[in-house]
Each structure stands twice: as C-alpha cells, then as structure tokens.
C-alpha cells in the first residue's frame, strides 16, 4: 500500500501557540515550523470518503484510536525507498574511498 500524498500547510499563528502549549512539545517550536510549515497525511492510500490524519507533534506514538486506514508499517513509499537506497549507495562509496590505501594505487599520477 502506498502513502497518502496529501499535504496541509500550517497556519503559523495557530500552530505555534499549539506547539508551545503542549506538555511534551518541541523545545524549538519556532524553528520546527520554519523548517516544516506543513503536515503530511499519515495514512495509506484512501478514497475521498476518508478524512486525512496528521499530527502537529508526536508527544506519544500512534494515531488516534479507531483511525481509518492502515498503519505506517503497512505502507510502502517508493520515493523514500529510492532515497534510502541512494543514501546507502553514497555511504558505501564513501566508505570504499576512505578505506582504499593510496599506496596501492600505482596508476595514479605523481
């Protein structure tokens, strides 16, 4: 199942007071909103009869009780998977370059 792609822009003048009022809210609420002024629907694909579900901040894990749709562990995200594969590839390539012994490279120009 794919992730729902709905995005909701956050009104800064409403989101900031809500974050600041939370008992377990973020320490850097202003920076958080500057970096991410939106929320994403956290459900899997669904039709228009199902409302989107998103959290402003996660003080406790999980969505609300009896939320519609599947959980995140049922969702596949091809873009995220491609991004993670790219990161792994670059990390492996960097690691190989870091562990290569320059003394072994006889073809390198001097």
N, C-alpha and C positions, 0 to 999 in steps of 0.2 A: 504494500500500500504506500502511496506517495504522500508527502506532507502537503497540507493545505498551504496555498501561497498567499493568503490574504494578509495585507499589511494595514495597520491602523496608525495614523500619525497621532502623537500625543500632544494635547494642548499643554504647553509648558506651565501656564499659570494655574492649571488644575493638577497636573501630575506632580509638580514639585512639592506643594503642601501635603499631598497624599503620601509621598515618599518620606517626607520629614516627620510626619505624624506616626509612622509605623514603629512599633516597638523594636522590631528586628530589621529595620530598614537599612539601606546602604549608608556608609559613612560619607560617601562622596556623591550625594544625590544630584547636585547641580552638574557635576562632570558626567555622571551617568546619562542624564538627559541630553547634554550637549553631544555626547558620543553616539547615543542611540535614541533619537527622538520619535521612536515608533515601537510598536509591538507586533509580533507575528502570531498568527493563529497557531495554536499548538496541537491541533487535531490533525488526523489524517484526512485525506480527501473526503469531502462530503457534499451533499447537494444543497440547494438553496433553502431547503426547509429546515436545515440545522444551523443554529447560530454559531458564530465563531467563538473561540475561547482563547483568551490570552491573559497573562499575568503582568502586572506592572513590575512586581518584585517578588521573588520567591523567598519568603521567610520560612515556610515549611514546604517540603516536596509534595508534588502531586497537584492535580486539578481538583475542582470542586466535586463533591460526591454526586454520583449519577450523571457525570458529564457525558455528552454524546460522543460517539466516535471511539476509535481505538486509542491505545496508549502509545507513547513515543517508541516503545520497543517493537511495535508492530509496523512502524513507518520506515520506509526506505527513502533516502534523499540522494538522488543521483549526483546533484551538484556538490553536496557535502562529501560524498564518497570520492568524487573526482578530485576535490580539493585536498582531502586527506591523502589520496594516492600521490598527488603532486608533491605534497609536503614530505611524505616518506621517501619519494624518489630523490628529492633535493637533499634530504638529510643523509641518505645513503651515499650519494655522490660526493657530498662534502666530507663525509667520514672517510671514504676511499681516498680522497685527495689529501686529507690530513694524515692518513696512515701510510701513504706512499713514501718510500725512502728516496729522497732526491739523489742519493749516491747511486741508486740502482738505475737511474735514467741516463744511460750512456749516450743517447741520441740528442740530448738537449744541447743547444748551442752554448758555448762558453765565452 
